[in-house]
Amino acid sequence: MGRGKLVTIHTDPRIQRLLWRPITIVGFDDGGAINDVELIKKATILCDSCGQQVAVTEKDLNKGLLMGYALCDEGIIEVVCEDCRRRYSAVLRVYEDLEQAFGGELALGGGVRCGCRSR
């Protein structure tokens, strides 16, 4: 992990909304036309490094789930748990929300990248 900024998931509603967006799967026929579109809802958000379920809300933290962080630049690059944050990116400062991390210069919107794994 390098140039991104870590933002705690449970303190930023915008990141929470982005992470809970359904996964869109598009099917194409032999001619290249779209013939099927499926939306798959996410049941949990997982750490991209180790696969552990991470906390998305304060309630999840109270249940004992590991703190979750979103590594962001112009979009969400990946999600990491507390253990993996300490192991792989302890030198990165942790921010409470996107506004604090980027000072209004980041516009995560409809074209956000999200490589985060879900189950």
Buried (B, 14 or more C-beta within 10 A) or exposed (E): BEEBBBBBBBBBEBBBEBBEEEEEEEEEEEEEEEEEEEEEEBEEBBBBBBEBBBBBBEEBBEEEBBBBBBBBBBBBBBBBBBBBBEEBBEEBEBBEBBBBBBEEEBEBEEEBBBEBBBE
